[in-house]
Structures are given as C-alpha cells and as structure tokens.
Amino acid sequence: MNDHAIEVRGLTKRYGHRTAVEELSFVVPRGAVVGLLGPNGAGKSTTLRALVGLLTPTSGDSVIDGVPFSALDDPASHVGVHMDGFGFEVGISARRHLEISRLAAGAARSRVDEVLEEVGLTADARRRVKTFSTGMAQRLGLATALVGSPRTLILDEPANGLDPDGIRWLRRFLRGFAERGGTVLVASHQLAELEQFVDEVVVIKRRALFAGRLSDLVSSEADSLESKYFDLVGGTTA
C-alpha cells in the first residue's frame, strides 16, 4: 500500500461543450486532512463524484487505496462519504437510517450506537429526521459516513448549518480522526476555518492551481489562506 489514500490522475470531465474539470491531478496523503477549494463551478463536486464512482470521467481516473472506487473490496471500510445529494428518508428516525446504512455497509450492529455517540446525536436517535435542523442533519450525514469504520472520509461542505460550537466540534473531530491514522478530503468554502486544521490544500479552477502543504502556500504571518486563495483564483468568490 502506497503513501497516498487518494490519487486523482489527469481527470477530465466534459458535458457536451462544457468542461467541468480538465487534466486535474492531485494526491491526498494518508493521515492528512486536505482541503479542496475552488470557486462555484470550479469542478469540486465533479471531482468528488468521480472519486466515489457517481460519474464516469471523459478521460483520466481516480483511485482510493490504489484502485478505483468500483473495484474496492468492502468499500465502506475504505471510504465514508457525505455529499450534497446524499439525502435521508425524512419519515424515519436517525437510528433507523443508521441501521439501514450499517446493514448496507456490512457493519456490526454496535456501530449504530457508536457513531451516534461520536457525532453527539445519541439523545436524538429516535427523532424523525424531518425534525432535524440543518446542523443535526450534517451530523447524521457524518455518522452515516463513519458507520463502516472507514480509513478515509470524503466530505462536501460538512460545516454548512453548524453553529460556531458545532464548527469547532467538527474541526476537533476531523483533526482527531487524522491523528488516529485516518485521512480526510474536505471541500469547503470556509477558508478561515479550514486554515486552522488542514495539513494540505488543493485549489482548483477546472485544473489544479495549487496542490501541496498549507505551510508552502501560507508561508508568512502576513499571509492567510483566504488572501492566497483569491490570488490564485483571481478574486472569484469561493
């Protein structure tokens, strides 16, 4: 097994005359938290969807633990995913949702209680998902991603809807996950928050504008991730 949990290699995806990503390449080292950044329409969602087999690239490829997602043996133990469009059946409880998820993942029954505890939803386990706030739904999405005990997490805007305490909790959780040997690829618009806990960043605008350690991009106290980001993407909003 090599040192990279995720590799994106020359990924290109075209929809007719529109190119969503073009010759995009980057790696996510094992044990790192990597932020995926880019303006709206830069190709972040396309990249994540290609990684987890939800779309077929026009050319290039991506691998998790050295193989395409579709070829993973027991994929839920390799990667947990929470992205826009991964919805819930709102009429069932959080516990029931996780029970269905753990059956699909082939995980032990005990994982339901474990992940509810991990994300702070134990007291709300029997509530129907339709009564959840946006922040609670984000926690449930993270619990769903964790149910297979994956080594890697792929998360799309996981802080949306979280209050400041929730954002701090998420930061500590993801940092702790990495410190225990896990890997995180997180797409987010919250640049100031990301700067506090990521190891590396990948800035894309169809292609990779920067991919590497945060310390190489933000190299002095006068710099910030936000200022360097806008330098790279040309002042476009994140």
C-alpha positions, -999 to +999 in steps of 0.1 A: +000+000+000+015+034-010+015+066+010-015+081-008-050+074+003-064+092-028-049+099-062-066+119-090-047+115-123-054+136-153-091+137-146-112+153-173-150+155-175-169+172-203-206+177-206-211+185-243-192+217-249-187+224-212-156+212-194-161+207-157-126+196-149-096+193-172-064+173-166-068+176-129-042+158-108-035+157-071-029+133-042-042+130-007-015+116+017-025+091+043-031+106+077-037+141+064-066+165+063-067+181+029-090+210+019-104+210-016-111+246-026-123+265-056-150+290-069-185+279-076-184+259-109-147+251-105-153+213-105-151+204-068-184+184-068-175+168-102-142+157-087-157+142-056-184+124-076-158+109-099-139+097-069-168+077-055-180+063-088-210+085-093-199+097-127-176+084-154-147+106-164-142+116-201-105+107-195-081+102-167-090+084-135-090+084-097-082+058-071-087+052-034-062+029-017-048+022-051-079+011-070-110+027-085-139+030-061-159+005-081-132-021-076-129-017-038-135-048-018-158-038+011-158-001+001-174+012+033-143+001+052-121+021+028-141+054+024-170+071+041-188+098+020-211+127+029-220+149-001-248+171-013-275+149-028-270+121-003-303+126+013-323+109+040-357+093+042-372+121+064-400+100+078-377+076+097-357+081+128-319+088+128-314+054+144-334+036+117-315+055+090-282+043+105-294+008+109-302+006+072-268+022+064-249-003+086-267-032+070-257-019+036-221-015+048-220-049+064-210-033+097-217-046+132-249-037+150-229-019+176-217+007+151-251+024+152-247+034+189-210+041+184-214+066+156-244+083+173-221+089+203-193+100+181-213+128+164-233+138+195-268+125+184-274+098+210-302+118+227-319+125+193-316+090+179-353+083+179-363+116+165-376+116+129-351+131+105-376+156+092-375+174+126-337+178+124-320+212+120-295+216+091-267+212+116-282+180+130-286+166+095-249+173+089-240+153+120-262+125+108-245+126+074-211+123+091-224+094+112-235+077+081-201+081+065-185+066+096-207+036+100-184+013+080-153+023+101-136+038+070-099+048+068-108+078+046-136+104+047-147+124+017-169+153+029-186+181+009-193+213+029-197+194+062-198+226+083-229+241+065-256+247+090-234+242+121-233+269+147-199+281+160-197+254+187-206+228+161-179+241+137-153+239+165-165+204+173-162+194+136-127+208+135-116+188+166-133+157+153-116+157+119-083+166+133-086+137+158-097+113+130-065+121+112-043+118+143-057+083+148-044+074+113-074+084+092-074+106+061-099+134+052-106+152+019-130+180+027-145+205+003-154+238+019-160+275+014-150+283+050-114+293+043-106+309+077-119+278+095-100+254+072-068+272+077-070+262+114-069+224+109-059+213+074-025+199+065-027+205+028-049+223+003-058+217-033-071+248-051-088+241-084-105+260-112-111+231-136-073+224-133-052+224-101-039+259-094-021+247-062-017+213-045+005+210-015+011+217+021-007+247+036+026+259+050+040+262+015+011+283+004+008+304+035+044+310+041+045+340+064+024+355+092+013+383+068-003+357+046-036+340+050-053+311+032-081+334+021-057+360+006-036+334-012-067+317-024-080+349-040-046+355-056-048+321-072-084+321-085-085+358-095-108+372-068-137+350-075-159+342-045-154+308-030 
